[in-house]
Amino acid sequence: MDGNSFRAEHADGLDATTRALTERRDAVLGGSYRLFYRRPVHLVHGRGQYLWDADGRRYLDVYNNVASLGHCHPAVVEAVHRQMQELNTHTRYLHRRILDYTDDLLATMPPELGPGRARAMYMCTGSEANDLALRVARAVTGGEGFIATTEAYHGTSELTSGVSPALGSGQPIAPTARLVPAPDAYRTGAADVGAWFADRVRAAIADMESSGTRFAGLVADSIFSSDGVLPGPAGYLAEAVDVVHRAGGVFIADEVQPGFARTGEEFWGFARHGVVPDVVTLGKPMGNGVPVSGLVAREEVLAAFSDRVPYFNTFGGNPVSMAAAQAVLTTIRAEGLQEHSLVVGSLLLAELRVLAQRHECVGDVRGAGLFTGLELVRDRGTREPDGPLALEVLEELRERGVLTSVAGPHGNVLKLRPPLAFAREDVGTLVTALDDSLTALGR
Amino acid sequence: MDGNSFRAEHADGLDATTRALTERRDAVLGGSYRLFYRRPVHLVHGRGQYLWDADGRRYLDVYNNVASLGHCHPAVVEAVHRQMQELNTHTRYLHRRILDYTDDLLATMPPELGPGRARAMYMCTGSEANDLALRVARAVTGGEGFIATTEAYHGTSELTSGVSPALGSGQPIAPTARLVPAPDAYRTGAADVGAWFADRVRAAIADMESSGTRFAGLVADSIFSSDGVLPGPAGYLAEAVDVVHRAGGVFIADEVQPGFARTGEEFWGFARHGVVPDVVTLGKPMGNGVPVSGLVAREEVLAAFSDRVPYFNTFGGNPVSMAAAQAVLTTIRAEGLQEHSLVVGSLLLAELRVLAQRHECVGDVRGAGLFTGLELVRDRGTREPDGPLALEVLEELRERGVLTSVAGPHGNVLKLRPPLAFAREDVGTLVTALDDSLTALGR
């Protein structure tokens, strides 16, 4: 969940249209609906890495990994349009698209999750994928208890909310779950963050089992987005995954955030760590905005569930969803977006490190590919987080035509996660806007 | 869930392409994937109420309420295409579509669920809508226990699966849930099926509370689709809903099946009964195949959840989903589909009753609008259900170019639920195909 979202009552100084729309939202939508920014942004158009508001103002989008190829990418628009004119129906009839896509998807996985050794299923949202993943993990282990990190977010369903502490105190964590601190190299100061994290996982399993709950698995996104964007050194997750496996649990790699070429070095976030998950869940960027999600699991892991419980998702895997998903995979390859993410992400990281030399409030800069966290602090020595400053920076960036958000337990980490269309030229735009924002705020 | 779905190993006598596709599915998709028909249908095209297979053979679709306006309806195709070219992003920025649609949606509700008294939220699947509905019901009542019918199906998530006995014995019903028999006027022979059903609900509440579980609510689709398509006399549900309310519970109307003009008499299934639900869930036909779902609830009911627990659905309510949903509402009005459903549904019912005079195996024919159940029995006197015959009829119908499915605890009820594009001319096609199928089977 994101720290810079507001209810309508926070808004003031709005133009008439923005005020009217904000009031209409407040009147007819459920109270859960939140808006970004004190003066909400009324968007009407998107293209590539850019968004336009109703006044024709252009924004550089540094937040949306859903429109991962870029907003309104023509390959997805056309693939969906063509398939929608032909046929869109459920998976109890035969159709080639779901099979062609699955072949293509499994080919991106490590051999242990590849063709002949893993199987795929399709849903519509990351929450649905994670809900099923947790059920699969329970079925194969006979366990009940999951481990997640202290700011994790894995979904909106009842089951996934129970392992999503980012939802806050109003949503209880499942009594069988245990939370572990995320592997934050900056804040823990651990010399070996992998060993540090594995120790926490080991202790949580022991605590869980001592209270009579059988361990089912660890669920984590390998970049720990909600915990503050913690890519860490590639490979460090391997030790924790090993602990999970030795305790008889499964590792669920939630790729909703780091998947689909985002982290640059590898196509999947978990692959950066050289680990093989038992279950992989896919979401947000999978259809470039079309609601499609998926689950890939080792054959024997999935069978423990599928042999016993029917599962049918009405819209899941339909020809239009699969056309969108196929266009995404094809375009990532055709446009070389994984390498682009690596190259432009590295450039951005380097420029942000230069920026940090000019602004004492930048405590840490870290990233993998085009997924970057910039951590703001009151004092570099004490590393005291500065969440209020981060919120002010967001507002200043918005005034300078850059949209993004914050993450982490203290809301002090700028989450820089643009569409992969984000180009070399945009690095300068973003860094200049950040520089000017921090200067304007006297920091 | 539907009774006529098979694993690939059941298939024989397939042409080469069908066999190849079936084997590919079996190799790469999870074991949960099932196919309709012994010889699966390989579809490539759809238009209106018709579907075409790879050999160019046309089928009359008498099953799909998802493509409710008709397959590939141009209004939806064009609305989605236009919006996909403009913008598709999440609800933390302002956008008009979600507000215009919500105004239009709430105007279809009874005054107690209309503007100023109810609020809407949007997700991607009926399962997500029902999962949230159950959580809302728990939040507002402080209760835990739900009542559902003995063959109900409300979703694929962990929480909704717990009130979905149609999933079979592999999926346990939630320990806090209670099941009641559906209001089946044909099989119970109850003179007043409303009083009969209300008695069952009353007893289930008493049983639940005597075991220490506080009652949260009743969840039901008002046509009891999975229980065998039981429209019953309009109004009969009112007594049970009254029992629920007097016991402090909420009534969740699952409109995934009967909603959006399907039952003809009213726009919503619950409205046939003159009841006002506390929560209404929307799904399948809402976007004519685009994954969009929703929840409408009385303001104070929803607030009990929303004031405490954050909820954000990444794809829910996005401009493309809302464009599809708007095109559906607009087209239902523009094409007069509610009245069409009533008129053509009544004609179909009348013709099926004539058919029943020629075939002793037809035990009952019932329906509301274009949602019809035809119940097959071994003997009209004993009403012994004939599930095996129903499966044979499905296969015979498929040979005659008609696609449909079965429902009910005995799998003996043909579920006739075509796209609303189903026309007067199609009544004759369907009835003739049924007549010929029963004759061919010697019944």
Interface residues (C-beta under 8 A of the other chain):
Chain A: M1 D2 S5 T18 L21 T22 R24 R25 A27 V28 L29 G30 G31 S32 Y33 R34 L35 F36 P40 V41 H42 L43 V44 H45 G46 L51 N64 V66 A67 H71 C72 V76 V77 V80 H81 M84 Q85 E86 L87 N88 T89 H90 T91 R92 Y93 L94 H95 R96 I98 L99 T102 D103 L106 P115 G116 R119 A120 M121 M123 C124 T125 G126 S127 E128 D131 L132 L134 R135 T156 S157 E158 L159 S161 L167 G168 G170 Q171 G283 K284 G289 V290 P291 V292 L295 A297 L302 A303 F305 S306 D307 R308 V309 P310 Y311 F312 N313 T314 F315 N318 V320 S321
Chain B: M1 D2 S5 T18 L21 T22 R24 R25 A27 V28 L29 G30 G31 S32 Y33 R34 L35 F36 P40 V41 H42 L43 V44 H45 G46 L51 N64 V66 A67 H71 C72 V76 V77 V80 H81 M84 Q85 E86 L87 N88 T89 H90 T91 R92 Y93 L94 H95 R96 I98 L99 T102 D103 L106 P115 G116 R119 A120 M121 M123 C124 T125 G126 S127 E128 D131 L132 L134 R135 T156 S157 E158 L159 S161 L167 G168 G170 Q171 G283 K284 G289 V290 P291 V292 L295 A297 L302 A303 F305 S306 D307 R308 V309 P310 Y311 F312 N313 T314 F315 N318 V320 S321
